[in-house]
């Protein structure tokens, strides 16, 4: 294949990695902001999301150009198709993160001590998500090692399972709290919804892991 093709292919992969790294960094900033109950910190974290959709559109356009100019073979075609699916997941992650952080800002502004404690407890979910981001980035950077990719995908799956367990505990605690505080029952219910929305981020990272596996080893997309 022509050198221009290899350059174009690696540019797409590098840009995908950059996008995942940007989302990971936004989540790290948000994690630190919530630890310190900083509404301003959450707003600063959200600012980094604004240009990300433009980046994914650029990736998709570059992939279409690769299809048109180089007609890649079966394996390379799988990789490019996978990246089209990955950018779709990245856009959803961006939307999930933005919505979750916006909701967390609203809750922190209320300055309810019990709500803040639940948010701090829920940050165990965020810690799992940050690990999953690291594993996802490593998968994309270790693209030629099939065994390592499978192990990293398994680690992402484990982190997602942990978030389900953490959410179940939080849910039980909050249901009890709701029964003791009728006037705030709706607020607690909304907070549970926000935590569930937060879990969609790691769910999307699981999907990305499966796209990378498909790109390398084939199977079902």
Rosetta blueprint (number, residue, H / E / L):
1 X L
2 X L
3 X H
4 X H
5 X H
6 X H
7 X H
8 X H
9 X H
10 X H
11 X H
12 X H
13 X H
14 X H
15 X H
16 X H
17 X H
18 X H
19 X H
20 X H
21 X H
22 X H
23 X H
24 X H
25 X H
26 X H
27 X H
28 X H
29 X H
30 X H
31 X H
32 X H
33 X H
34 X H
35 X H
36 X L
37 X L
38 X L
39 X H
40 X H
41 X H
42 X H
43 X H
44 X H
45 X H
46 X H
47 X H
48 X L
49 X L
50 X L
51 X L
52 X H
53 X H
54 X H
55 X H
56 X H
57 X H
58 X H
59 X H
60 X H
61 X H
62 X H
63 X H
64 X H
65 X H
66 X H
67 X H
68 X H
69 X H
70 X H
71 X L
72 X L
73 X L
74 X H
75 X H
76 X H
77 X H
78 X H
79 X H
80 X H
81 X H
82 X H
83 X H
84 X H
85 X H
86 X H
87 X H
88 X H
89 X H
90 X H
91 X H
92 X H
93 X H
94 X H
95 X H
96 X H
97 X H
98 X H
99 X H
100 X H
101 X H
102 X H
103 X H
104 X H
105 X H
106 X H
107 X H
108 X H
109 X H
110 X H
111 X L
112 X L
113 X H
114 X H
115 X H
116 X H
117 X H
118 X H
119 X H
120 X H
121 X H
122 X H
123 X H
124 X H
125 X H
126 X H
127 X H
128 X H
129 X H
130 X H
131 X H
132 X H
133 X H
134 X H
135 X H
136 X H
137 X H
138 X H
139 X H
140 X H
141 X H
142 X L
143 X L
144 X L
145 X L
146 X H
147 X H
148 X H
149 X H
150 X H
151 X H
152 X H
153 X H
154 X H
155 X H
156 X H
157 X H
158 X H
159 X H
160 X H
161 X H
162 X H
163 X H
164 X H
165 X H
166 X H
167 X H
168 X H
169 X H
170 X H
171 X H
172 X H
173 X H
174 X H
175 X H
176 X H
177 X H
178 X H
179 X H
180 X H
181 X L
182 X H
183 X H
184 X H
185 X H
186 X H
187 X H
188 X H
189 X H
190 X H
191 X H
192 X H
193 X H
194 X H
195 X H
196 X H
197 X H
198 X H
199 X H
200 X H
201 X H
202 X H
203 X H
204 X H
205 X H
206 X H
207 X H
208 X H
209 X H
210 X H
211 X H
212 X H
213 X H
214 X H
215 X H
216 X H
217 X H
218 X L
219 X L
220 X L
221 X L
